[in-house]
Amino acid sequence: MVEVEKFIALIHREKFDYTKWRQNLFHGISGKDISKKAMELQKS
């Protein structure tokens, strides 16, 4: 719960649209590529 409250506090301080940021976060990257990168990070 504390982490969620910290996250919300940070979002309210920043002057950006979190929803738009999330929608564009993986724009142009396939699900397969995202999965591959996640597996690589998990190994390291």
PyMOL commands that place a pseudoatom at each C-alpha (Angstrom):
pseudoatom trace, name=CA, resn=MET, resi=1, chain=A, elem=C, hetatm=0, pos=[0.000, 0.000, 0.000]
pseudoatom trace, name=CA, resn=VAL, resi=2, chain=A, elem=C, hetatm=0, pos=[2.804, 2.414, 0.788]
pseudoatom trace, name=CA, resn=GLU, resi=3, chain=A, elem=C, hetatm=0, pos=[4.302, 1.992, -2.675]
pseudoatom trace, name=CA, resn=VAL, resi=4, chain=A, elem=C, hetatm=0, pos=[0.934, 2.749, -4.278]
pseudoatom trace, name=CA, resn=GLU, resi=5, chain=A, elem=C, hetatm=0, pos=[0.556, 5.910, -2.213]
pseudoatom trace, name=CA, resn=LYS, resi=6, chain=A, elem=C, hetatm=0, pos=[4.074, 7.037, -3.170]
pseudoatom trace, name=CA, resn=PHE, resi=7, chain=A, elem=C, hetatm=0, pos=[3.300, 6.367, -6.840]
pseudoatom trace, name=CA, resn=ILE, resi=8, chain=A, elem=C, hetatm=0, pos=[0.079, 8.383, -6.706]
pseudoatom trace, name=CA, resn=ALA, resi=9, chain=A, elem=C, hetatm=0, pos=[1.849, 11.243, -4.930]
pseudoatom trace, name=CA, resn=LEU, resi=10, chain=A, elem=C, hetatm=0, pos=[4.520, 11.331, -7.647]
pseudoatom trace, name=CA, resn=ILE, resi=11, chain=A, elem=C, hetatm=0, pos=[1.946, 11.290, -10.441]
pseudoatom trace, name=CA, resn=HIS, resi=12, chain=A, elem=C, hetatm=0, pos=[0.074, 14.212, -8.893]
pseudoatom trace, name=CA, resn=ARG, resi=13, chain=A, elem=C, hetatm=0, pos=[3.277, 16.268, -8.647]
pseudoatom trace, name=CA, resn=GLU, resi=14, chain=A, elem=C, hetatm=0, pos=[4.287, 15.783, -12.277]
pseudoatom trace, name=CA, resn=LYS, resi=15, chain=A, elem=C, hetatm=0, pos=[2.764, 17.805, -15.112]
pseudoatom trace, name=CA, resn=PHE, resi=16, chain=A, elem=C, hetatm=0, pos=[2.167, 14.957, -17.548]
pseudoatom trace, name=CA, resn=ASP, resi=17, chain=A, elem=C, hetatm=0, pos=[-0.709, 12.721, -18.550]
pseudoatom trace, name=CA, resn=TYR, resi=18, chain=A, elem=C, hetatm=0, pos=[0.086, 9.278, -17.158]
pseudoatom trace, name=CA, resn=THR, resi=19, chain=A, elem=C, hetatm=0, pos=[-2.657, 7.615, -19.228]
pseudoatom trace, name=CA, resn=LYS, resi=20, chain=A, elem=C, hetatm=0, pos=[-1.267, 8.954, -22.519]
pseudoatom trace, name=CA, resn=TRP, resi=21, chain=A, elem=C, hetatm=0, pos=[2.264, 8.019, -21.443]
pseudoatom trace, name=CA, resn=ARG, resi=22, chain=A, elem=C, hetatm=0, pos=[1.185, 4.410, -20.738]
pseudoatom trace, name=CA, resn=GLN, resi=23, chain=A, elem=C, hetatm=0, pos=[-0.700, 4.166, -24.038]
pseudoatom trace, name=CA, resn=ASN, resi=24, chain=A, elem=C, hetatm=0, pos=[2.428, 5.156, -25.958]
pseudoatom trace, name=CA, resn=LEU, resi=25, chain=A, elem=C, hetatm=0, pos=[4.950, 3.311, -23.792]
pseudoatom trace, name=CA, resn=PHE, resi=26, chain=A, elem=C, hetatm=0, pos=[5.189, 0.259, -26.059]
pseudoatom trace, name=CA, resn=HIS, resi=27, chain=A, elem=C, hetatm=0, pos=[4.055, 1.904, -29.304]
pseudoatom trace, name=CA, resn=GLY, resi=28, chain=A, elem=C, hetatm=0, pos=[5.624, 0.151, -32.267]
pseudoatom trace, name=CA, resn=ILE, resi=29, chain=A, elem=C, hetatm=0, pos=[6.896, -2.817, -30.236]
pseudoatom trace, name=CA, resn=SER, resi=30, chain=A, elem=C, hetatm=0, pos=[5.295, -6.201, -30.727]
pseudoatom trace, name=CA, resn=GLY, resi=31, chain=A, elem=C, hetatm=0, pos=[4.183, -8.397, -27.865]
pseudoatom trace, name=CA, resn=LYS, resi=32, chain=A, elem=C, hetatm=0, pos=[6.818, -10.908, -28.941]
pseudoatom trace, name=CA, resn=ASP, resi=33, chain=A, elem=C, hetatm=0, pos=[9.577, -8.291, -28.634]
pseudoatom trace, name=CA, resn=ILE, resi=34, chain=A, elem=C, hetatm=0, pos=[8.331, -7.191, -25.211]
pseudoatom trace, name=CA, resn=SER, resi=35, chain=A, elem=C, hetatm=0, pos=[8.308, -10.809, -24.057]
pseudoatom trace, name=CA, resn=LYS, resi=36, chain=A, elem=C, hetatm=0, pos=[11.822, -11.378, -25.402]
pseudoatom trace, name=CA, resn=LYS, resi=37, chain=A, elem=C, hetatm=0, pos=[13.153, -8.299, -23.573]
pseudoatom trace, name=CA, resn=ALA, resi=38, chain=A, elem=C, hetatm=0, pos=[11.424, -9.386, -20.357]
pseudoatom trace, name=CA, resn=MET, resi=39, chain=A, elem=C, hetatm=0, pos=[13.007, -12.838, -20.571]
pseudoatom trace, name=CA, resn=GLU, resi=40, chain=A, elem=C, hetatm=0, pos=[16.435, -11.271, -21.157]
pseudoatom trace, name=CA, resn=LEU, resi=41, chain=A, elem=C, hetatm=0, pos=[16.012, -9.027, -18.093]
pseudoatom trace, name=CA, resn=GLN, resi=42, chain=A, elem=C, hetatm=0, pos=[14.896, -11.975, -16.003]
pseudoatom trace, name=CA, resn=LYS, resi=43, chain=A, elem=C, hetatm=0, pos=[18.084, -13.874, -16.884]
pseudoatom trace, name=CA, resn=SER, resi=44, chain=A, elem=C, hetatm=0, pos=[20.340, -10.990, -15.845]
for i in range(1, 44): cmd.bond("trace and resi %d" % i, "trace and resi %d" % (i + 1))
show_as sticks, trace
zoom trace
